[in-house]
Amino acid sequence: MVSGAVPPSRVRAANSGTPNVEGRYVLYWMRSARRPSWNFGLDRAMEWSRQLARPLIVFEGLRCGYRWASDRLHQFVIDGMRANAAAFEGTNVTCYPRVEPEPDADKGLLEALALEACVVVADDYPAFFLPRALDAAARKIPVLLEAVDSNGILPIHSTERAFPTAYAFRRHLQKVLHPYLEEMPRARPALRSLPAPVPVPDHVWKRWPAAAFATGLDAFPIDHSVAPVALEGGVTSARRAWRAFLAERLDDYADGRNRPDRVGSSGISPYLHFGHISPHEMFASLVKREDWTPDKLAVLARGSRAGWWGMSEAAEALLDQFITWRELGFNMCVHEPNYERYESLPDWARATLEEHEDDPRDAIYTLEEFETANTHDELWNAAQRQLVREGRIHNYMRMLWGKKIFEWSPNARAALDVMIELNNKYALDGRDPNSYSGIFWCLGRYDRPWGPERSVYGKIRYMSSQNTARKLPVREYLEAFA
């Protein structure tokens, strides 16, 4: 096997194939870590390229037949593909971006590329259709297919179980995370030091030409009713957004992220979801800003949200979101095959939901009424309008949004269907492990039984628009999304 700097905990064989030393190139299938640096998958492919003395081809594709395919999602991904192509230009990497023109048009493309490859390296990602696509490729690719994890600070396959609460996972992180903080992908991979590049095989190029980025979205058979948003995708935009947050909003993050009248959040979740920025790069820049070293870590793993890192209050609040809570979602997707189904809820949650399933509701709305923000609650309507217009919902309002959908649906299963449909259709960061954490939290995942027991909710944590309006300044939010 190839030796190099990518930790073994990040790499797994997805099939039983072996490297073809007579192959023409190494193939990197870029599918979730869509970035040209800070990327263990790219690093691993470069290691193979150097060891085998073969050129590297980076294949980044975009299907059009995936569920919820739309102008919004396509545009964001294509922005990223364009930025990656520019980053690889002038290096010894052959970049092959491909946007599928119609469903199933690219069937056989990966297999055709793999026929002339020494080895195939792919991103490892545990959610949406990506695990199924990897399994299907593993059955067809004749050479070694490696899956490489660049998802978070903790390797996703380093745990043996799904953790039931953020506290339990946080305590585990505090026990084991220290050595992984030293394992970083390359910030500036030496792309010009690889063997001289080769073109994509002619027979592949002729049948499946590279993406023409000037092609309008109207040409693709996707949902044109979900329009692109102002946010531009890609690694350059991601870094710009992250640096602006660190410079302008981090100090107020602990308090500001929950205020609907402020832009207090990082806004980085769409970029994380599509792999346009690495959590390792985010961590490294935060560490630099905080002038932090690992010797500041607390010795004891108490599972507390603050104090373990030895950073500022704002930085620790941010780390709890983008490491603890984000990676808790990946942990669930790795260990729970039914992570997106009602059956994955905790036993206590399902028991109380079913006990109160027949409780009378104040209102019951259809999917269309929810989607068009046609409810009696103007605060909820504002959150839904923000989702449709901007592809996101304010952090605190997202929780209320989910709770009310549950309250105004016939039962929890129907509520999950609505939440998943609306979130995955409109949110740029939908279809993500972290999104599923937020949706299922509304019905008890990662939570505990709450009292007093209520109608409809049972022992599920309760939220109301009235209480939210009392706790938080919402006037400007209501005006913005009237």
Residue, then its C-alpha position, 0 to 999 in steps of 0.5 A: m500500500v502507498s505510504g504517506a502523510v494521510p492518516p490510516s484512520r482516514v482511509r478505507a478500502a471500498n472494494s477488494g481490488t488491487p492497484n493496476v501498476e500498468g494503468r495510465y493515471v491515478l483517478y480522484w473522484m471528488r464528490s463531497a470534499r469539493r476543494p483543491s486544498w485542505n483535502f485528505g482525499l486529494d492528498r491521498a490521490m497525490e500520494w498514489s500519483r507520486q508512488l506509482a509515477r503516474p499523472l493525476i486526474v481529478f473528476e468532479g461530476l454533478r448529476c441532474g437526477y438526484r432528488w431535489a435537483s434545482d437551479r439553486l443547488h446546481q448553481f452553487v455546485i457549479d460555482g464551486m466547480r468553476a473555482n476548482a477548475a481555475a485553481f487546478e489550471g496551470t498545475n500538473v493536475t488534469c481537472y475534469p468537471r462534468v455536468e450531466p445534461e439529463p438523467d442517466a446520461d453519465k451512467g458508465l462514465l466513472e467505470a470508463l475512467a476507472l478502466e485506465a486508472c491505476v487506483v481510484v480515490a473517492d471522498d467518503y461521505p455517510a449521507f444522502f445518495l453518496p453511500r449508495a453511489l460509492d457501493a455501486a461503484a465499488r462493485k464495478i470498478p476493477v481496481l482498488l477503490e479507496a474512500v477517504d474521510s475529510n468530513g471533520i476533525l474526528p475521523i468518522h469511522s473512529t467511533e463504534r456507536a452512535f452517541p445519544t446526546a451531545y453531552a455524551f459525544r462531547r465527553h468522548l471528543q474531550k477524551v480522544l480528540h487531542p491527537y487528531l488535532e495534529e493531523m491536518p490535510r495539506a494547506r498548499p498541496a504541491l500540485r506542480s510537483l506531480p508527474a506531467p499531466v495527461p488528457v482525459p482519454d479521447h473516447v471518454w471525452k468525446r462521449w462525455p465532454a467536460a462541463a461548459f460553464a456558460t451553459g444556462l440552467d434552463a438547459f438542465p431537466i431540474d426544478h427551475s422553480v427553486a431559484p439560485v440565491a445571492l450566495e456564490g459557491g466555491v472555495t474562494s467565496a467560502r474563504r471570504a465568508w469565513r474570514a469576514f465572520l472571524a474578523e467582524r462577528l466572532d466576538d459577538y457569536a455566543d449571544g448574537r447567533n440566537r438573535p433574529d435581528r442580527v446576522g450573528s451566525s457564521g453563514i458557513s454551513p452551505y460551504l461546509h455541506f458542499g465541501h467548499i471549505s474544510p473544517h480543518e482550515m476553519f479550525a487552523s484559522l481560528v487557532k491562529r486568531e486565538d493564539w492557541t496551543p494544544d497545551k491549553l486543553a483541559v485535562l479532564a473530559r467533563g463533557s462541558r460546553a465551555g472551558w475544555w478548549g481554553m479559548s475565548e467564550a465566543a470561540e468555544a461556542l463556535l467550536d461546540q457548533f462546528i465540531t460537537w454538533r456538526e460531527l455528532g450528525f456524521n456519527m449518527c449517519v455512520h452508525e444508524p442506517n435509518y438516520e432519516r426515518y422516524e424509527s431512528l428516534p429514541d425509544w422514549a421519544r417514540a413512546t410519548l409521540e405515539e401516546h399523544e398521536d391522537d391529541p387534537r391539534d389547533a391547526i393542521y396544514t398541508l405540505e402546500e400550505f406550509e411551503t407557501a407560508n400560509t399559516h396563522d402564525e406570522l413568525w413561522n411564516a417569516a421563517q419559511r419565507q426566509l428559507v424559500r428566498e435565501g436558502r437558510i433559516h436563522n439558527y433559533m428560528r429553525m428550531l421553532w420552524g420544526k416544532k410548529i410543523f410537528e404541532w400542525s401535522p397529523n402525526a410525527r411521521a407526517a411532520l418529518d416528511v414535511m420538514i425533510e421535504l422543505n429543508n432539502k428542497y430549499a436549504l443550501d445546507g440541506r441533505d446534510p448530517n447536520s440538517y438531519s440532526g436539527i430536524f430530528w432534534c425537534l422530535g427528541r433526538y439528542d434530547r431528554p424528556w421534558g415536563p410538564e407533559r403537554s398535549v400533542y408534544g407529550k414529553i418532547r421539548y416545547m417551543s412557541s412563537q409567543n415565548t420566542a417573541r418575548k425572549l428575542p427581538v423579532r420585529e425586524y425579522l418579521e418586517a424583513f420576511a413579511 
